Structure formats: C-alpha cells, structure tokens
Amino acid sequence: MTSGPKHEVRAEKPYVAIPTKVTPRQWGKAATLVTEIQDWLRGKGAAASGPPFFRYWVIGGGHREHIMEVGAPVSGELDGDGRVVQGFMPAGDYVTLVHTGNPERIDGAHTRLQDWAADRGLAWMNRGEGENEVWGGRFEFYLSDPVRTDKDACSIEIAYLVHGAE
C-alpha cells in the first residue's frame, strides 16, 4: 500500500551518515549501519531530528554495488569523524510517497513514483559520472523500525529531488 505521490518543496537539512557500497545480496550490511549511526549520535550527546534514511548516490543491482549513505538528519551541523560524514539534504522540489508494507516489496512503490513524476514532466536532479548516473537526491526514510515492526506494517517514505514544474 502507498500514500501519495505528491510534489513538495523542502528546505536544506543537515545530516550525518556512514558512506557504504553494497550489492543487493549484502543488504544486511547497510541495514546494520542504522544502529551504528544512532549509537554514534548518542555517543556525541546528540539525537536525530528525524527518521533514519538511506541516501542513494548510484543505484546498483545484480552484482553492481549501490553507492549510498546510511544516515540521520540532525538539528545543526555536526562534525563527522572519518567514518561518519556530515552532509546536507538538498533544498528543492521533491516528489514523495509513503510505502507501507514489507520493505522487500518497495520496488513497486519506486516504479509508481517514477511513473507519476514522468507523467508530470518532472525529471530527476541527476548527473552522469563515467558509466554512473549519480542522483542529486534519492532517499528512503524509515518512518518505522523494520527490525521492531511487523514487516507488513513498515512505513518508508521515498523522496526524489526533481527539477521542472507541474
């Protein structure tokens, strides 16, 4: 089940994250970084100002790696330490929807959002780097904890940075 899609404007927001590269078969490696970033924040006496997220820079598949960050938004700038980096969610126009259900079935929600945006003439804020398409802003925000929540009740907001107008 999904709610949305919708088109909205978002302000720039600071975050901290752990960069990683994983193939679909290594997905558990990325998921464990959610706990690591939350523990890192607690160790700094800080707290997340929103839900944890995956930020995709390059989409992999098969044996190709996803190049991504696993992070959490923060209230203000917070210096990283080498493993943890500081970043910013870019300000701008986003298309979003919320997928409720098993995270393993999120691909259909991505397809729905992509089709909806294409029907409105919206294009992703992407750039090419060699063989890769690098996303300017492609996020999955974990609104519920997929470890502690029944898989079929998980809520994940998908958000893509776009340019163009409806």
C-alpha positions as CSV (number, residue, x, y, z in Angstrom):
1,M,0.0,0.0,0.0
2,T,1.2,3.5,-0.7
3,S,0.1,7.0,0.1
4,G,0.9,9.8,-2.3
5,P,2.6,10.6,-4.6
6,K,2.9,14.2,-4.1
7,H,5.1,17.1,-5.1
8,E,6.5,19.3,-2.3
9,V,9.3,21.9,-1.6
10,R,11.8,21.0,1.1
11,A,14.5,23.1,2.8
12,E,18.1,22.1,3.1
13,K,18.7,19.9,6.1
14,P,21.9,18.8,7.7
15,Y,22.6,15.1,8.4
16,V,25.3,12.7,9.5
17,A,25.9,9.4,7.6
18,I,28.1,6.5,7.0
19,P,29.0,6.0,3.4
20,T,28.9,2.4,2.1
21,K,28.8,0.3,-1.1
22,V,26.6,-2.8,-1.1
23,T,25.2,-5.2,-3.7
24,P,21.6,-6.4,-3.2
25,R,23.0,-9.6,-1.6
26,Q,24.8,-7.5,1.0
27,W,21.8,-5.5,2.1
28,G,22.1,-6.6,5.7
29,K,25.4,-4.7,5.9
30,A,23.6,-1.4,5.1
31,A,20.8,-2.1,7.5
32,T,23.2,-2.6,10.4
33,L,24.6,0.9,9.8
34,V,21.3,2.4,11.0
35,T,22.0,1.2,14.6
36,E,25.7,2.3,14.2
37,I,24.7,5.9,13.3
38,Q,22.2,6.1,16.1
39,D,24.8,4.8,18.6
40,W,27.3,7.3,17.2
41,L,24.9,10.2,17.8
42,R,24.2,9.1,21.4
43,G,28.0,9.0,21.9
44,K,28.2,12.6,20.8
45,G,25.3,13.6,23.1
46,A,23.2,14.3,20.1
47,A,19.9,13.0,18.7
48,A,18.5,12.5,15.3
49,S,15.9,15.2,14.3
50,G,14.0,12.8,12.0
51,P,13.9,9.2,10.8
52,P,17.0,7.3,9.7
53,F,17.4,7.1,5.9
54,F,19.3,5.6,3.0
55,R,20.6,8.1,0.5
56,Y,21.3,6.6,-2.8
57,W,24.1,8.2,-4.9
58,V,24.3,5.4,-7.5
59,I,21.7,2.6,-8.0
60,G,23.3,-0.8,-8.3
61,G,21.6,-4.2,-9.0
62,G,22.7,-7.7,-9.6
63,H,26.4,-7.7,-8.9
64,R,26.7,-3.9,-9.2
65,E,27.1,-2.0,-5.9
66,H,24.7,0.6,-4.6
67,I,26.8,3.6,-3.6
68,M,24.9,5.1,-0.7
69,E,24.9,6.7,2.7
70,V,23.0,5.4,5.8
71,G,22.2,8.4,7.9
72,A,20.1,10.5,10.2
73,P,19.0,14.2,10.0
74,V,20.3,16.4,12.8
75,S,19.3,19.8,14.1
76,G,22.5,21.6,13.3
77,E,25.9,21.0,11.8
78,L,27.7,18.1,13.5
79,D,31.3,17.3,12.5
80,G,32.0,13.7,11.4
81,D,35.0,11.7,12.4
82,G,36.3,10.0,9.3
83,R,33.8,7.0,9.3
84,V,30.8,9.3,9.9
85,V,30.5,12.2,7.5
86,Q,28.4,15.4,7.6
87,G,26.1,16.1,4.7
88,F,23.1,18.1,3.6
89,M,19.8,17.0,2.1
90,P,19.5,19.5,-0.8
91,A,16.8,22.1,-0.8
92,G,14.3,22.0,-3.7
93,D,11.4,20.3,-5.2
94,Y,10.8,16.6,-4.3
95,V,8.3,14.0,-5.3
96,T,7.4,11.7,-2.5
97,L,5.2,8.8,-1.5
98,V,5.0,6.5,1.6
99,H,5.2,2.8,1.1
100,T,3.6,0.8,3.8
101,G,4.3,-2.9,3.8
102,N,7.2,-5.3,3.5
103,P,10.4,-3.4,2.6
104,E,11.3,-6.2,0.2
105,R,8.4,-5.1,-1.9
106,I,9.4,-1.4,-2.2
107,D,10.4,-1.6,-5.9
108,G,6.7,-1.3,-7.0
109,A,6.5,2.0,-5.0
110,H,9.6,3.3,-6.7
111,T,8.1,2.5,-10.1
112,R,4.8,4.2,-9.2
113,L,6.6,7.4,-8.0
114,Q,8.8,7.4,-11.2
115,D,5.8,6.9,-13.5
116,W,3.8,9.6,-11.6
117,A,6.7,12.2,-11.9
118,A,7.3,11.3,-15.6
119,D,3.6,11.9,-16.4
120,R,4.0,15.4,-15.0
121,G,7.2,16.2,-16.9
122,L,9.4,16.1,-13.8
123,A,13.0,15.0,-14.2
124,W,15.5,13.8,-11.6
125,M,18.3,16.1,-10.5
126,N,21.0,13.6,-11.7
127,R,24.3,13.9,-13.4
128,G,26.5,11.4,-15.3
129,E,29.9,10.5,-13.9
130,G,31.6,7.9,-16.2
131,E,29.3,5.0,-16.5
132,N,27.2,6.0,-13.5
133,E,24.1,8.1,-13.1
134,V,24.6,10.0,-9.8
135,W,21.4,11.1,-8.0
136,G,21.2,14.6,-6.6
137,G,18.7,13.4,-4.1
138,R,17.2,9.9,-3.8
139,F,16.2,9.0,-0.2
140,E,14.3,6.3,1.7
141,F,13.2,7.5,5.1
142,Y,12.4,4.7,7.6
143,L,9.4,6.0,9.4
144,S,9.1,2.8,11.4
145,D,11.8,0.5,12.5
146,P,11.8,-2.5,10.2
147,V,13.5,-4.6,12.9
148,R,11.0,-3.9,15.6
149,T,7.9,-3.5,13.4
150,D,6.0,-6.3,11.7
151,K,7.4,-6.3,8.2
152,D,4.0,-5.9,6.6
153,A,3.4,-2.7,8.7
154,C,6.7,-0.9,7.9
155,S,6.4,2.6,6.6
156,I,9.1,4.1,4.3
157,E,8.9,7.5,2.7
158,I,10.6,7.6,-0.8
159,A,11.7,11.1,-1.9
160,Y,13.4,12.1,-5.1
161,L,14.8,15.6,-5.8
162,V,13.4,16.9,-9.2
163,H,13.6,19.9,-11.4
164,G,10.8,21.2,-13.6
165,A,7.3,22.2,-12.6
166,E,3.9,20.5,-12.6
